[in-house]
Amino acid sequence: MGKIEEAIRQREFKDPYNKAVVNLLYTHSYLVTAQSALFKPCDISPEQYNVLRILRGQNGAPTTVSSIQERMLNKMSNASRLVEKLKMKDLVKREECPTDRRQVDVLITDKGLELLQSLQMQVEEANRQILNLNEEEVEQLNFLLDKLRG
């Protein structure tokens, strides 16, 4: 990918803060594009992958669409729509909550678990390639990103 100046063909930035924000936004797009390419053969999006991972983390316990929405990486995603698309692919199931008929419980299916398992090594390898950093640099990056968010 190289320097941000080369990537967007801009000689200089107003200040380092402006450069950092542009760099983060550009890098976000770079990461989403790479993830989309990784998941495309499986006919899922990065957001759908995120939903499946959230559901796998429930260890078989049902959860609600609103709970999924709260935990999603991309808060602008429509969790209801994502769950419906995953349901159509038999990767999740929706059931009426036995204690509250207005609430819908969402569970990952065996097919959804199998898909995550089949992708695990590919995702881990892609993460290493995409980041192009050694372990110490990744730790520093994580520290700085956490600090950025306060």
N, C-alpha and C positions, 0 to 999 in steps of 0.2 A: 504494500500500500504506500509506503514512503511518507514523506512529510506532508502535512496538511496543505501547505502553500502550493506544493506540486499537484496534489490531488484536486484542488479546486481552482488552480491557476490564479492564485492571489499572491502578490509579492510580499505584502506586509499587512499586519493587523494594527488596529488603532492602539491596542494595548494587550498585554499577555492574558488578561481576563477574558477579553473578547475572543482571542485566539483559543483559549481553553474551552469556552462554551461552544464555539464552532467545531472544534476538534471532537468534543464529546458527542455533539449531534451527528456529525459525519460518521464517527465511529459506531454509533448506535445503528445507523443505516447499514453500515458495512456488516455488522454482526447479524442483523435481521436478515439481510440478503443471503449471507452464508448459511444461516440456520434454515431459511426457507428452501434453499437448494438441497440441504441434507434431508429434510423431511418430505420433499415433494414426491419422491418415489413411493412413499408410504401413504400418499394422499392425505397428509395432515399439515396443518400450519404450525408455526412456532407457538401460537396462542393455544391451539388444541393440544399440543404436546405439554404445555404448561398445565392445562386442566387435568390431563391424564396423570401427570406427576403429583399434583395436589391430591387427586383421588387415591392414587397408590399410597400416599403418605397417611391416608386414613386407616390403613390396615384392615380393610373390610368393613369398617363402620360407615354408615351412610352420612352424607353431608348435604347441605342445602346449596342452591345456586347462589344465594347471597353470601354464604360463607366462602364459596369458591371465588366469587368476585372480590372479596376482601383480600384474599391471599394471592391473587394474580399479579404477575410482574407488570403487565400492561393494564393499568387501571381504566384505560379508555375502551378496553375490549368489552363486548357484550357477552357475558357469561351464559345467558340463556340461549342465545343463538349458537354459541360454541358447543354447549351441551347437546342441543338438538342435532347439530351436525354429527357429533360423535355418536349419538344414539342411532342415527340413520346408518352408521357404519358398524353398528353392534359393538362399539368400544366402551360404551357406558349404558347403564339402564336407569330409567327414572321410575320411581314408585311413589304412590301416595303415602304420606306419613301416617302411620297408624294412630298417632296421638293428636294430629292436627291435619284435617283433610284439606286445608288451604295450602299446606306446605308440601313441597315435593322433595323427596330424598333422591340423591344421585349416588350411584355406585359404579365403580369400574368393573368391567366384565373380565372374564378370563382372557378373551381375545385382546382386550386393552392391555392387560398385564403382559401378555406374550409380546405385543408390539413394543412396549417399553423395554422389555428384556432384550429383544432382538436389536434395538437401537442403542443400547447402553454403551457398548464398546465403540461404536461409530461416533457417538456424541462425545465421549471422553477423548478420543483421538482428534476429532475435529476441534474441540476446545483448545487442545494443546497447539494445534497447527494455526488456528485463527489468532490466538493470543501472541504467538511468536515471542514468548518471554520465558526466562528461566524461573525456577520455583521462588527464588528470593525476590525477583522482580514482580512476580504475581502476588506475593505476600504484601509487598510495598504498594502495589496498585490497589489491592483490596483495602489496605489501611487508608490510603488517600481517598478512595471513593466513599468509604464509610465516614471519613472526616468531612468530606464535601457535603454529605447529606445531613451532617450535624448529629 
